């Protein structure tokens, strides 16, 4: 179990960090997005602790429980490949990882590689995922039917928070002028799990 959260507002970001903390205490990361570039300012093992403040920038946090045999700092989000970054909440099924054969035990890195190599063919991915993705100065977000993600304005969280609504599944969103807006890019959930996420 993992969680992704973010806000332009420092106070709200800290509240979302607290709200999401129960979903992962193995490791955490924090990044800052200024509308053009991202700086990952913290990657560490243990509980979420972050004190850097930059007003006017999007703060992005991730907390993680180990969902992979990789339990080192190298498997702390975001995954970084070819100047793109991926934060992932969910689990990619073992059968899918074997099929891809990307020679990594970290499912997020494998998903990231698939996204780059297959031009975002998310309908092919067997598993659960809600993601935040950075490419060429732009932040994107999406989820399939198996994973939650909630937004209010630009703020977002894997756990529902006051005034937030769940984004539509199977649609890619883009952060535009401090609001998540739908793009024309859609996909399908490969297989829907036969359980309901706790965070509706």
Rosetta blueprint (number, residue, H / E / L):
1 X L
2 X E
3 X E
4 X E
5 X E
6 X E
7 X E
8 X L
9 X L
10 X H
11 X H
12 X H
13 X H
14 X H
15 X H
16 X H
17 X H
18 X H
19 X H
20 X H
21 X H
22 X H
23 X H
24 X L
25 X L
26 X L
27 X E
28 X E
29 X E
30 X E
31 X E
32 X E
33 X E
34 X L
35 X L
36 X L
37 X L
38 X E
39 X E
40 X E
41 X E
42 X E
43 X E
44 X E
45 X E
46 X L
47 X L
48 X L
49 X L
50 X L
51 X L
52 X L
53 X L
54 X L
55 X L
56 X L
57 X L
58 X E
59 X E
60 X E
61 X E
62 X E
63 X E
64 X E
65 X L
66 X L
67 X L
68 X L
69 X L
70 X L
71 X L
72 X L
73 X H
74 X H
75 X H
76 X L
77 X L
78 X L
79 X E
80 X E
81 X E
82 X L
83 X L
84 X E
85 X E
86 X E
87 X E
88 X E
89 X E
90 X L
91 X L
92 X E
93 X L
94 X H
95 X H
96 X H
97 X H
98 X H
99 X H
100 X H
101 X L
102 X L
103 X L
104 X L
105 X L
106 X L
107 X H
108 X H
109 X H
110 X H
111 X H
112 X H
113 X H
114 X H
115 X H
116 X H
117 X H
118 X L
119 X L
120 X L
121 X L
122 X H
123 X H
124 X H
125 X L
126 X L
127 X E
128 X L
129 X L
130 X E
131 X E
132 X E
133 X E
134 X E
135 X E
136 X L
137 X L
138 X E
139 X E
140 X E
141 X E
142 X E
143 X E
144 X L
145 X L
146 X L
147 X L
148 X L
149 X L
150 X E
151 X E
152 X E
153 X L
154 X L
155 X E
156 X E
157 X E
158 X L
159 X L
160 X L
161 X L
162 X L
163 X L
164 X L
165 X E
166 X E
167 X L
168 X L
169 X L
170 X L
171 X E
172 X E
173 X E
174 X E
175 X E
176 X L
177 X L
178 X L
179 X L
180 X E
181 X E
182 X E
183 X E
184 X E
185 X E
186 X E
187 X L
188 X L
189 X L
190 X L
191 X L
192 X L
193 X L
194 X L
195 X L
196 X L
197 X L
198 X L
199 X L
200 X L
